[in-house]
Amino acid sequence: LEDTSILASLTKDPSDLLEMKRTIDFKSTFPMVLQKYVDLKGIKKHSAMCRGIGMKPDTFSAILRGKYKEVKKDNVLRLCVGLGLHVNEAEELLESAGYMFSNSVMKDVVVKAFLWDGIYSVVAINAELYENNEAMLFENYEIDYKI
């Protein structure tokens, strides 16, 4: 009798295991990637980070738990700033939410430039957007500018 179980076929060809791992890694959800960066950046006080980017802690918590089918791109950009992500980290977070930086969208260009330079100031980002006649990323929220 020939063993046709999945386990037997995987043990016959190690490259199948690698392919399976790539598939699992590729399917990382937005909440999973977000949680990874929350942990990597050592964010313990979610409420402080949320105040700094103008996001309600309840909203952040719901996003982290995967309660939303879709997260707005502006919210993902806010999280990139609040978490202090570098561009490559921000690109991973954006991609996991189904977005990417666009060189034809001024808001994306500005946020990407600030992240590249390691500047995570909502005031500076808003000022640059305002100077370029763009809607501010943080305008609809009460921001604690001290953070």
N, C-alpha and C positions, 0 to 999 in steps of 0.2 A: 504494500500500500504506500502511496505517495502522500506525504504530509502537505496539504494545501492551505494550511492556516496562514494567516497574515504574519504571525510571528515567525514562522518558518521561512517565508519568502523574504522577510526583512533581514533575517540573519544570514541568508545566502548572499546578499549583495549589500555591503555596507553603504554604498552610495545612496540606496533607498532611504536609509536612516538620515543621511544629510539632507536629502530632498524634503523629507518629512519635517525636519527641524526648520528648514528655510520657509516652508509653508506656514508653520506655526508662528515663526517670527514675523512673517509678512502680514499676518492677520492680527497683529497687535491693535487693539482698539484704542480710540482716543483716551478714554479714562485710564487704560493701562499705561499708556505713554505718559500721560499727565501725572499719574501716581509715581511713576519712575522718576520724573524730574522733581516732584515735590520731595521725594526721599533723598535724591542725589544732592539737592540744594539745601537740605536740612531745614525745610520749612516746617516749623512746629506750630507756629501761631498763624493759622489760616486767616483768622479775622484781621490780623495786622496787614498781611499781604493784600487781602481783599480791599481794605480801606485805602491802601496805597494805589490801587488800580481802579477804584470805583466800582467794585463788584460786591454785591451783597453776599455775605458768607453763606446764606441759604442757597443762593444760585450756584456758588462754587461747589458746595457740598453735593448738590443735585448733579452737577456736571461730573464730578469725581465718581459718583455712584452710577453714572450712565443712565440717568433718568431722562435725558433728552436724546431724541433720535439724531438731531442735528444741533451743532453749536455754531453760532454766528462767527464769521471770520474775525470781526472786531473783538469779540470776546477771547478768541484764541490769541490774537495779537496782544491784547491786554495781559493775558496770562504769561506770554513770552517775556513781556517787560517785568511783570511782577515776580516771576521766578528768576529773573536775571540770566536768561538763556543767551548763549552765544548763537550766532547765525545758524550753524549746522544743527544745533539742538532745536532751535526754533523751526527750522525746515522740517525736522522729523515730527515735531508736534503738529505743525500745520498739515503735513501730509497725512498724519493719522486721523485728522478731522476732515480730510478730503479737499484741502486747500494747498496753495503754494504762493510764494512771493511772486508778484508780477512786476516786471520793470516798467510796465505801462500804467501802473496805479501809483499815484504819488504817495498815498498813505503807506503802501508796502515799501516803497523806496526809502521813505523817511525812517520808518521803524527798522528796516533792515540795516540802514546806515548807523543808526544809534546802537543797535545790538552789536554790530560789528565793532564799534568803538568802545563797547562796554559801558555805554551811558544808558542808565535805566530810569531817567528822570521824566515823569509824566509832564512836568511843566515844560521842560526843554522840547520834548516831542510835540506837545500841543502848540508851542510857540512856532516851531518850524512848520508845522502843518498850517497854522494860521497865516504865516508869512507867504505861504504858497497857495493861499485862497482855497484851502481844503478844509473839510469838516474835521474838527478835532476828534481824536480817538477817545478822549476822556471827558467830553463835554456834557454828557447827560447824567453825570454822577457827581455827588459831593465828594471831593477828593481831600484826603488828608495830605497836604503838601509837605508835611514834616518828614514823611517816610522816604 
